[in-house]
Amino acid sequence: MKKIFLSLLLLTSAGISIQASEIDEYRKSCEMGNAQGCLNLGITYYNGKGIQQDYNKAKELFSKACDGGEAAGCFDLGLSYSKGEGAEQDYFMASEFYKKACDGGLAVGCYELGLSYLKGQGVKKYYHKASKLFEKACDGGYASGCYLLGLAYAKSVGVQQDYPKANKLYKKACDGGVALGCYNLGYSYAIGKSIKQDYSKAIEFYKKACDGGVNEGCLNLGLCYGSGNGVKQDYIKANELYRKACDGGDAAGCYYLGASYYNGDGVTQDHIKANELYRKACDSGEAQGCLDLGVSYYKGEGIKQDFLKAKELFSKACNGGEATGCKYAKLNMPQPQSNEPTYTFVGIDELESFPSDYVEKPIFLKCKSCTPAEDNRGNYNIRATCAKADGSYKFLFNNPFAIQIKTNSRDVAKAIAKSKDQEKLFLGTVLKNPKRYRIFLIKEVQYK
């Protein structure tokens, strides 16, 4: 007869198929007083494989298995009370049945009872008792118990702090398939925490953690490749790992991938993409992402310049613990530019020919021959190229022809000439004239 613990079945039930004959066998076995038969039948009802799912019936059968001395039945009954499946949620009752399972030699029962004492669920919070139960689970071969016991020794929770012992327990947990144990051991090797610093070892365990689904393992492995610690520097590989961490929900992974796009490390430099990743990191609580996105807004790199938004992001970075954000948040920001320009009249010019599609439409000018020259009528002439306007006050394209601007003010002429360096624009309109020539009105565009 197959014996399947519910705690394991919950992880693999999708691939389990129960035949009708097996269900009949479980039922007959249970009716004859076989606790294991009751357990297996309860699991079948719980998962609804080959039979209609029924949590109440499952809980009833787990209870029968537990009363018959089946420790796994007690554990599954505890889970039913903990989850409120087939019974009203009751953490006290859950802890009672976890204890029965633990006393019956089921390591996972000791682990869950340890969690109850750690969290204070159904029992009074008692860290020392929790650590003892994790130790019992670990000694019984339940690797997650080794991991939590290692954390207890590292953080001095219920036991005296002992980093070397924590590292040994992380190793045992890692060997047992607990990816977080691999990650913590990798971190200890990376920083030399009560163990000889060894980046090669750190990389080995970060890789195991990453392969096991720990996003922080992917991130730290990426940082090793990015810095060349313990491995040949490889920005492309680093970015792959940052992306994996980011896609898995690790905000720091998004930030570091954004930094790669900003700097062009292993990817084509792309400030727009960098800002998208900084924003994702910031929105997920990564203060450095908020800071660097704020810098982008301040400089107008890959995004429209916005000093108010920059200040807002600096403050958010500061509140997230980023000291540089606090410093930048205190800066006096320049006043934002108005979108509405003001105009100063410069002069007019009479033209005998002009492209028809420019007539009675605004155009832009930029200085071409920028040294003002006085003519015999006292006008100061400057040559300029022109372009169509689109309402955004941006110079669109150079025109193949040039026009001559005439003004009787040398100071204005000098100002126009100087505009080439200042990148100021000049807005004008071509008007039809009854005498068949066109008048061009020149105005300087000034922004507040």
PAMI-928943 format. One record per residue: x, y, z of N, C-alpha, C in turn. Coordinates in steps of 0.2 Angstrom, whole numbers, plus 5000, padded with zeros to 4 digits. Example, Ala and Ser with C-alpha at 12.3 -4.5 7.8 and 13.67 -1.06 7.14 Angstrom:
506649725039506249785039506649845039;506449895035506849955036506450005039;
This chain:
500449945000500050005000500450065000;500350114996500750174995500550215001;501150245004501050295010501350365008;500950415008501150475006500950525011;501450565014501350615018501050675015;500550705018500250765015500650825014;501150835018501650895017502050885011;502150825009502550815003502050804997;501450784998500950774993500750844990;500750894994500550964992501050994987;501650964987502150994983502150954976;501850894976501950854970501250824968;500750844971500050814969499850814962;500050864959499850874952500050814947;500550784949500750724945500550654948;500150654953499950594956499250574953;499250514951498550484949498350424953;497750434956497450374960496950344956;497050274956496550234953495950214957;495350204954494850184959494950124963;495350074960495450014964495850034970;496350074969496750094975496350134981;495850174978495450204983495050154987;494750104984494350054987494850014992;495450004990495949974994496050015001;496150075000496250125006495650115010;495050125007494450125011494350055015;494450005012494349935015494849935021;495549955020496049955025495849995031;495550055029495450095035494850065039;494350035036493750005039493949945043;494549915042494849865046495249885051;495349955052495749985058496449995056;496649995050497350015048497350085047;497750115052497850185052498150215045;498650175042498950205036498450205031;497950155030497450155025496950225026;496850235033496450295034496850365032;497450365033497850415031497850425023;497950375020498050375012497350395009;496750375012496150395010495950465011;496250485017496150555019496550605014;497150585012497550625007497150625001;496850564999496450564992495850614992;495550614998494950664998495250734999;495750745002496050815002496250844995;496550804991496750824985496250814979;495750774980495250764975495450734969;495950684970496150644965495850574964;495450564959495050504958494350504962;494250564966493650564970493550634971;492950654973492750724974493050754980;493350804980493750844985493250854991;493550834997493050845003493550855009;493650915011494150935016493850905023;493150905024492850885030493050805031;492950775025493050695026493750685027;494250725023494950715024495150725032;494850775035495050795042494750735046;494250715045493950655049494450595048;494650575042495050525041495750535044;496050595044496650615047496650595055;496050615058495950615065495950535066;495650495062495650425063496350395063;496750415058497350395057497850415063;497750475066498150495071497950455078;497350445079497050405084497350335084;497550315078497750245077498550245077;498850295079499550295080499950315074;499650345069500050365063500250435064;500850445065501150515066500950565060;500950535054500850585048500150605048;499650565051498950575052498850635057;499250635062499250695067499550755064;500050745060500350805056499850835052;499550795047499050825043498450845046;498250825052497650855055497850925058;498450925060498750995062498751045057;498951025051498851065045498151085043;497651035044496951055043496751115047;496951105054496751155059497151225057;497751215055498151275054497851315048;497651285043497351315037496651325037;496351295042495551305042495251265036;495451205035495251165029494851105032;494251105032493851045035493751055043;493951115045493851135052493951205053;493651235058493851305059494551315061;494851375058495551385059495751385067;496151345069496351345077497051335077;497451385079498151375079498351325085;497951335091498151295097498051225095;497451205092497351135090497951115085;498151155081498651135076499251115080;499451165085500051145088500051085092;499451065095499351005099499550945094;499250945088499350885084500050885081;500350945080501050945078501550915083;501350925089501750895095501650825095;501050795094500950725093501350695087;501350735082501750705076502450705078;502750755081503450765083503650705088;503150695093503350645098503250575095;502950575089502850505085503450495081;503950545081504550535077504550565070;504050615069504050645062504350715062;504950715059505350775059504950845057;504550835052504250895050503750915055;503450875059503050895065503350935070;504050915071504450955076504551025073;504651025066504851095063504251135063;503651115062503051155062502851175069;502951135074502851155081503351205083;504051205080504551255081504251315078;504051315072503751385069503151415074;502751365077502251395081502551435087;503051405090503351435096503751495094;504051495088504451555085503951615084;503351595081502851655079502351665085;502351625090501851625095501151615092;501051565088500451545085500151485089;499651495093499351435097499651425103;500251445104500651435110501051505111;501251515118501651575119502351575116;502451635113503151635110503751615114;504151575112504651545116505251525111;505751565111506251555106506751495107;506851485114507251435115506951365114;506351365115505951305114505951295106;505851345102505851345095506451315092;507051335095507751315093507851245094;507551215100507651145102507251105097;506651125095506251095090506551095083;506851145081507151145075507751105075;508151095080508651055081508450975080;507850965083507650895083507350875076;507150935072506950925065507550905061;508050945062508650945058508950875060;509050855066509350785067508850735064;508250745063507850695060507850695053;508250735050508350735042507950795039;507550835042507150885039507650945038;507850965032508351015031508151085033;507451095032507251165034507351185041;507351125045507551135052508251155053;508651125049509351145050509451225048;509151245043509151315040508951365046;508351345049508151395054508551395060;508851335062509251325067509851365066;510151365060510751405058510551485059;509951505057509751575058509751595065;509551545069509451555076510151565079;510651525077511351535080511651605077;511551615071511751675068511551745071;510851745073510551805075510451795083;510651745086510651735093509851735095;509451695092508751685094508651625098;508651625104508451565108509051525110;509651545107510251515108510851565108;511451545111511951595111512251595104;512451665102512651675095513351635093;513251595088513851555086513851555078;514251595075514251595068514551535064;515151505067515351445064514851385064;514451385070513951335070513451345065;513251415064512751435059512951415052;513551425051513851405044513751325043;513951285048513851215047513151195046;512751225049511951215048511751235041;512051295039511851315032512051265027;512651235028512951185024512451125024;512251105030511851045030511151055027;510951115028510251135025510351135017;510851165015511051165007511051095004;511451055008511550985005510850945005;510350975009509750945010509250975005;509451025001509051054996508751114997;508951145003508651215005509051265002;508751294997509151344993509451404997;508951425002509151485007509751465011;509851405013510451385016511051395012;511051375005511551385001511751465000;511251505000511351574999511651605005;511451585011511751615017512451585018;512651525016513351505016513751535011;513451555005513851585000514051655003;513551695006513651755009514151755014;514151705018514751695024515451695020;515451655015516051645011516251715008;515751755006515951815002516251865007;515951865013516151925018516651895023;516851825023517251795028516951795035;516351785035515951785042516151715045;516651725050516851665054517051605050;517251625044517551575039517951605034;518451575032518951605027518651625021;518751695020518451725014518651685008;518151665003518351634998517751644992;517951684988517451704983517251644978;517751604977517551544973517051504976;517051494983516551454986515951494986;515951564987515351604987514951594981;515351594975515051584969514751524968;515051464971514751404970514051394974;514051424980513451424984512951474981;513151534979512651574976512351544970;512751504966512451474960511851424962;512051384967511551334970510951374972;511051424975510451464978510051494972;510351524967510051544961509651494958;509951434957509651384953509051354957;509051364964508551344968507951394969;508051444965507451494965507551554970;508151564973508251624978508551684974;508151734973508251784969508951824971;509051824978509651854981510251824978;510151754978510751714975510951734968;510451744964510551774957510851834957;510651884961510851954962511651954964;511751914969512451914972512951884967;512651834964513151794958513251844953;512751884951512851934946513351994948;513352014954513752064957514552034956;514551964958515251934957515551944950;515051924945515251934938515352004936;514952044939515052114937515752154940;515952124946516552154949517152114947;517052054945517652004944517851974950;517451964955517651934962517551864961;518151824961518051754961517951724954;517851764949517751744943517951794938;518051774931518251824926517651874925;517851934925517351984924516951974918;516251974918515851964913515152004913;515152064910514552104911513952074908;514052034903513452004899513151954904;513551914907513351864912513051894918;513351954920513051984926512352014925;512252044919511652064917511052014916;511251954914510851894914510551884921;511051884925510851864932510451924936;510651984934510252044937509452034934;509452014928508752014925508351954928;508651904929508351844932508151864939;508551904943508351924950507751974949;507852014944507352074944506652034942;506651994937506051964935505751914940;506151894945505951864951505651904957;505651964956505452014961505952044965;506552034964507052074968507252144965;507052194969507152264967507852284966;508352254970509052274969509252244962;508952184960509152164953508952204948;508352234948508152284944508552344944;508752374949509252424950509852414946;510252364948510852344945510852334937;510252304935510152304928510052374925;509752414928509652484926510352524926;510752504931511452544931511852514925;511752454923512152424917511852464911;511252474910510952514904511252584904;511252614910511452684911512152694909;512552644911513352654910513552614903;513052574900513252534894513752484896;513652444902514052394904513752324901;514052294896513752234893513152244889;512852304888512252314884512352384881;511952394876512052464873511752514877;512152564878511952614883511252644881;510752644886510052664885509852694891;509852764891509552794898508852784899;508452784893507752774894507552704897;507952654895507852584898508052584905;508652624906508852624913508352654918;508052714916507552744920506952704921;506752664916506252614917506352564923;506952544923507152494928507352524935;507552584935507652624941506952634944;506452654940505752664942505452594945;505552544942505352474944505652464951;506352474952506652464958506352504963;506352574962506052624967505352604969;504952584964504252564966504252504971;504752464970504752404974505152414981;505352474982505652484989506452494989;506752494983507452504982507652574982;507952604988508052674988508552694983;509052654981509552674976509252694970;508652654968508352664962507952724962;507652744968507352814968507852864967;508452864970508952914970509252924963;509352864959509652874952509152894947;508452874949507952904944507852974945;507952994952507953074953508453104950;509053074949509653114946509453114938;509153064936508953064928508453124927;507953134932507553194931507853254932;508353254936508753324937509153344931;509453294928509853304922509553304916;508953274916508553264910508853214905;509153164908509453104904508953054903;508753044897508252984895507553004897;507453064900506753084902506753154902;506153184902506053254902506253284909;506653334908506953364914506353394919;506353374925505853394930506153404937;506353464939506653474945506153454951;505553464951505053444956505053374957;505053334952505053264952505653234955;506253264953506853244955506853254963;506653314966506653324973506153274976;505653254973505153204976505553134977;505853124972506253054972506853054977;507153114977507753114982507453104989;506853134990506553124997506353054998;506053024993505852954994506552914995;507052924992507652884993507952905000;507852965002508052975009507652945014;507052935013506552905018506752825018;507052805012507152735012507852715014;508152765017508852755021509452775016;509352805011509852825006510152895008;510752895011510952965014511053015008;511352995003511453044997510753074995;510253034995509553054994509353114999;509553105005509453165010509753225008;510453215006510853275004510553304998;510353274993510053304987509353334988;509053304993508353334994508353404997;508953425000509053485003509253534997;509453514991509653564986509053614984;509253674983508853724980508753714973;508153684971508053664964507853734960;508153734953507953784949507253784948;506953844946506253854945506053824938;505553784938505353754931505253804926;505453794920505353834914504653834912;504353894910503653894908503653874901;503053834899502953814892502753874888;502553924890502353984886502954034885;503154044879503654094878503454164878;503854214879503654284877504054304871;503854354868504154374862504354454862;504954464859505154534858505254544851;504954604849504954624841505654634840;505954604834506654614832506654664825;506254644820506254684814505854654809;505854684803505554654797505954654791;505854614786506154604780505654594774;505854624769505354614763505754564758;505354514756505554464752505154454746;505454444741505154434734504954364733;505254314736505054244735505154204741;504654154742504654114748504254054747;504453994749504053934748503353944750;502853924746502153944748501853914754;502153854756501953814762502153854768;502653904767502853944773502354004775;501954014770501654084770501054074776;501054124780500554134785500654074790;501254054791501353994796501954014800;501953994806502554014810503153974808;503754004808504353974806504853984811;505453954812505953964816506553984812;507054024815507654044812508254024817;508754014814509454014817509954044813;510354084817510854124814511354084809;511454104804511954074799512554114798;512454174796513054224795512954274801;513354264807513154294813513554354814;513954384810514254444811513854494808;513454544812513054594809513454644805;513154654799513454704794512954764793;513254824793512854884792512754894784;512154904782512154924775512055004774;511955024768511955094767511355134769;510855094771510255124774510255124782;510755104785510855104792510555034795;510454984791510154924794510754874795;510654834800511154784801510854714799;511254684794510954624791511254564794;510854514795511154444798510754394793;511154344791510854294787510654234792;510054204791509854144795509454094791;509554034793509153974790508453974794;507953944791507353934794507053864793;506553854797506253784798505553794800;505153744798504453744800504353734807;503753764810503653754817503153704818;503153664824502653614825502353634832;502453694835502053714841502453694847;503053664846503453644852504053684853;504153734848504653784849505353744848;505353694844506053664843506253674836;506853674834507153684828507053614824;506653614819506553544816507053524811;507253564806507753544801507953604797;508553604795508853664791508553664784;508453724782508153744776508653754770;508553734764509053744759509153814757;508753854759508853934757508953974764;509154034763509254074769508854144767;508654174773508354234772508854294776;508754354774509154404777508654444782;508954454788508554484793508854564793;508354614793508654684793508354714799;508754744803508554784809508954844809;508654904812509054964812509354974819;509454914823509754924829510354874830;510954904831511554864831511454814837;511154844843511154804849510754734848;510154744844509754694842510054644838;510454674833510854624828511354584832;511654614837512154584841511854524845;511254544847510954494851510754434847;510554444841510354394836510954354835;511554384833512154354832512354304838;512254334844512554294849512054234851;511454234848510954184849511254114847;511754114842511954054840512254014845;512654044850512954014855512453994861;511954034862511454024867510953984865;510953964859510453914856509753944857;509654014856508954044856508654034850;508054034849507654034843507254094841;507154104835506754164833506154134829;505554164831504954144828504754204823;504454184817504254234813503654204809;503354254805502754234801502854274794;502754234789502754264782502054284780;501954344779501254374777501154384769;500654374767500454394760500354474760;500654504754500554574754500154594747;499754634747499354654741499854674735;500454694737500954714732501354654729;501154604731501454534728502154524731;502354554737502954534740502754524747;503154484751502954464757503354494763;503054504768503454534774503554484779;504154484782504354434787504354464794;503954454799504054484805504454434810;504954464813505454434817505254444824;505254394828505154404836505654354839;505954374844506454334848506054294853;506154224853505854184858506254184865;505954204870506254204876505854164881;506154114885505854074890505954104897;505354104901505454124908505754074912;
